[in-house]
Amino acid sequence: MYRSLLVIAAALLCACTATRHIDGWYPVSDSDHIEGKVIASVADFEAIVLDTTSIPGVAFIDGRLKPALIPKWTDATEQRISKRIGFVYNDSVITAPTVHCRIESGSFTINSNDKSLILRIYRSLTD
């Protein structure tokens, strides 16, 4: 009997795998919970630039989406005015700014107080 319960428990544990989010931008709640589907994944990035000189000790990733994704980004940012969107990397919300207006340029900035994290993210996106 115990062996049967052990087998069932093991099967249930193996069947309960967490869903991994694709790295990218998502709607995010005020408590950093991902609220919906990806708005733009890292595969949708056309260009990124690392900025380590604007503020000493801080790093930013400035980016732009591929032209085909800009209408989706524009609509998503308009729908999120006064709400947050977050950049998710390895299932963690790295930054989640509040959207103040519709963003029609397809541009974005990824930042964090953890400079080494931004450098790791940048290297992973450019390798």
C-alpha positions as CSV (number, residue, x, y, z in Angstrom):
1,M,0.0,0.0,0.0
2,Y,2.8,2.4,0.9
3,R,4.6,1.6,-2.3
4,S,1.4,2.5,-4.3
5,L,1.1,5.8,-2.5
6,L,4.7,6.5,-3.1
7,V,4.4,5.8,-6.8
8,I,1.3,8.0,-7.1
9,A,3.0,10.8,-5.2
10,A,6.1,10.6,-7.4
11,A,3.9,10.7,-10.5
12,L,2.0,13.8,-9.3
13,L,5.2,15.6,-8.4
14,C,6.6,14.9,-11.8
15,A,3.4,16.0,-13.5
16,C,3.3,19.4,-11.6
17,T,6.0,21.3,-13.4
18,A,6.0,25.1,-13.2
19,T,5.4,27.0,-16.4
20,R,8.5,29.0,-17.5
21,H,7.9,32.4,-18.9
22,I,9.7,33.5,-22.1
23,D,12.1,36.3,-21.3
24,G,10.6,39.6,-22.4
25,W,8.0,42.3,-21.5
26,Y,4.7,41.3,-19.7
27,P,1.8,43.0,-18.0
28,V,2.7,43.1,-14.3
29,S,0.6,43.8,-11.2
30,D,1.7,46.2,-8.4
31,S,3.0,43.1,-6.5
32,D,5.2,42.0,-9.5
33,H,2.9,39.1,-10.5
34,I,2.8,38.5,-14.3
35,E,-0.8,39.2,-15.3
36,G,-0.9,38.0,-18.9
37,K,0.9,36.9,-22.0
38,V,4.2,38.2,-23.3
39,I,3.9,41.6,-25.0
40,A,7.4,41.3,-26.6
41,S,9.9,38.6,-26.1
42,V,13.7,39.0,-26.4
43,A,13.5,37.4,-29.9
44,D,11.5,40.5,-30.8
45,F,14.3,42.9,-30.0
46,E,15.9,44.6,-33.0
47,A,18.7,46.3,-31.2
48,I,20.0,46.7,-27.7
49,V,22.8,48.9,-26.3
50,L,24.5,48.8,-22.9
51,D,24.9,52.1,-21.2
52,T,27.4,52.1,-18.3
53,T,28.5,55.7,-18.5
54,S,25.4,57.9,-17.9
55,I,25.4,57.3,-14.1
56,P,28.5,55.9,-12.4
57,G,27.9,52.5,-10.9
58,V,24.7,51.9,-12.8
59,A,24.0,50.0,-16.0
60,F,21.0,50.3,-18.4
61,I,20.0,48.3,-21.4
62,D,18.4,50.6,-24.0
63,G,16.5,48.7,-26.7
64,R,14.2,48.9,-29.7
65,L,11.7,46.3,-31.0
66,K,11.6,45.0,-34.5
67,P,9.3,47.1,-36.7
68,A,6.7,44.3,-37.1
69,L,6.2,44.3,-33.3
70,I,5.9,48.0,-32.8
71,P,2.0,48.2,-33.4
72,K,1.5,45.4,-30.7
73,W,3.9,47.3,-28.3
74,T,2.0,50.6,-29.0
75,D,-1.4,49.0,-28.3
76,A,-0.1,47.2,-25.2
77,T,1.5,50.3,-23.7
78,E,-1.7,52.3,-24.4
79,Q,-3.8,49.6,-22.6
80,R,-1.4,49.7,-19.6
81,I,-1.4,53.5,-19.0
82,S,-1.3,54.0,-15.2
83,K,-0.4,50.3,-14.9
84,R,2.9,48.4,-15.0
85,I,4.7,46.4,-17.6
86,G,7.7,44.3,-16.5
87,F,10.8,42.9,-18.1
88,V,10.9,39.2,-17.0
89,Y,14.2,37.3,-17.2
90,N,14.6,33.8,-15.9
91,D,11.1,34.0,-14.5
92,S,11.9,37.0,-12.3
93,V,10.6,40.6,-12.8
94,I,13.7,42.7,-13.3
95,T,12.1,46.1,-13.8
96,A,8.4,47.1,-13.9
97,P,7.8,50.7,-14.7
98,T,4.4,52.3,-14.7
99,V,3.3,53.3,-18.2
100,H,2.5,57.0,-18.4
101,C,1.7,57.2,-22.1
102,R,1.4,55.2,-25.3
103,I,4.9,54.3,-26.6
104,E,4.9,54.4,-30.3
105,S,8.7,54.2,-30.9
106,G,9.1,50.6,-29.9
107,S,11.8,51.7,-27.5
108,F,12.4,50.4,-23.9
109,T,14.9,50.5,-21.1
110,I,15.8,47.7,-18.8
111,N,17.4,48.7,-15.5
112,S,18.0,47.5,-12.0
113,N,19.9,48.5,-8.9
114,D,22.0,45.4,-9.5
115,K,24.6,46.4,-12.1
116,S,26.0,42.9,-12.3
117,L,22.6,41.5,-13.1
118,I,22.1,44.0,-16.0
119,L,25.6,43.1,-17.3
120,R,24.7,39.3,-17.2
121,I,21.4,40.0,-19.0
122,Y,23.1,42.0,-21.6
123,R,25.7,39.3,-22.2
124,S,23.0,36.7,-22.5
125,L,21.1,38.7,-25.0
126,T,24.1,39.4,-27.2
127,D,25.8,36.0,-27.2
